Amino acid sequence: MDMSELYICSTGKYLVVKINKVCNRAQGVLVRAIGLIRMTRLAFITIFLGVMVAHSVRSQESDAHQVPWSAGRFVDALMDSAIRQFSPLPPEESRSLRSYPSSGAPSIRRLAKVGRRACRRTAPDKEVLSAMMSAYREAFERLHWTASDRRQLAEEIRPYLMQRLSEDFPSVMRIFTFDGEPGFSAEVKTPSDELFVRAALDQLLRKMLMAIRRQGNDIKGSKQSGAFMFLFAISCYLEKDNTRRLVELIDGEYDIFTPNPHGPIDGPLSVITRHTGTRAAMERIREAFHEAYVRKRIHPLSFAGLEDAYAINFGGGRQIYGSYGTCRDGRFKAVPPILNPEKAEAFWKENGLPTPQEECAAYAARKARSHATRPD
């Protein structure tokens, strides 16, 4: 082999080595590029999922804050749902049915007892109206009322109840010193105003139930029993739905303690929390109230009322601060009793407020002065 052949051979081997190195480097670059692409794709997917989750959370929060809400529309829908629990009247039967059964209707006392039992046993996540109507069906059927009888009674009572609720709503709304008085059928635009309207509707239903029980209203006989049945069922449903809505707003990070330009929010919150019937909901509300009380965002009376309601229903039956009781002849009697009277008195003093006994005595004194100065 001469020198030229040796050179060519060496050069060929050198080129092969070079080509292999270049290929190896290219392969390394390609592998790194593929890895980078995979990491970029993974990062993109992660970012995309994060954006979607954040959007979902924001969407859920905005859903929790959704308004408008109308008391009239709410009650009308409940009335319609309750009436649907009865079988529809066939045309020929509706023409022939001229009067209610001669045996009358269940007594108000009986309907109140049946309603309390059914409302207590019905969980918030179940069909409240269906359970209430089923309980009342038994009460009516004992007196031989058919489904057609009950439906006819319901259809006749419905416009009366809607009219009475609409007429009496503004006066009950004023107990919260709400400046604006949204109408019974008006739509409220903010969750804060919605809480006012829900609390006013709660108080209105209870006021009408009390009037019917005392027979101080303008409806008598079978219609009186029917009206009481519907009002009690709707009141039970509203009580549970108000709790559901309040917890929904708290979980949705809506500030329920935001000052309302129309009036103090403490009143509506006290009404709704006083009728909260489940431990889980009450504990969630207590967390929010305790934080607000520490930051002085709610009145001590509202905080004390919630703590006493929790203690009575879930904490052994005795009050902590004495929010509930009777005032007669200037003497306050806590019902149920206060667990630690000294602790309760210290709470009122620390907050610069009169104790329930002092408030009761002051009320009796004001009442005595008004009687003494009244002209004959």
Secondary structure, DSSP 8 states (H G I E B T S, - for coil): --HHHHHHHHHHHHHHHHHHHHHHHHHHHHHHHHHHHHHHHHHHHHHHHHHHHHHHHHHHHHHHT---B-HHHHHHHHHHHHHTTS----HHHHHH--S--TT----HHHHHHHHHHHHHHS-TTS-HHHHHHHHHHHHHHTTT--HHHHHHHHHHHHHHHHHHHHHHHHHHHGGGT-TT---SS--B-SHHHHHHHHHHHHHHHHHHHHHHHTT-SS--HHHHHHHHHHHHHHHHHHHHHHHHHHHHHHHTT--TTS-BTTB-THHHHHHHHHT---HHHHHHHHHHHHHHHHTT-S-HHHHHHHHHHHHHHHSSS-BSS--SEEEETTEEEESS-BS-HHHHHHHHHHTT---HHHHHHHHHHHHHHHHHTS--
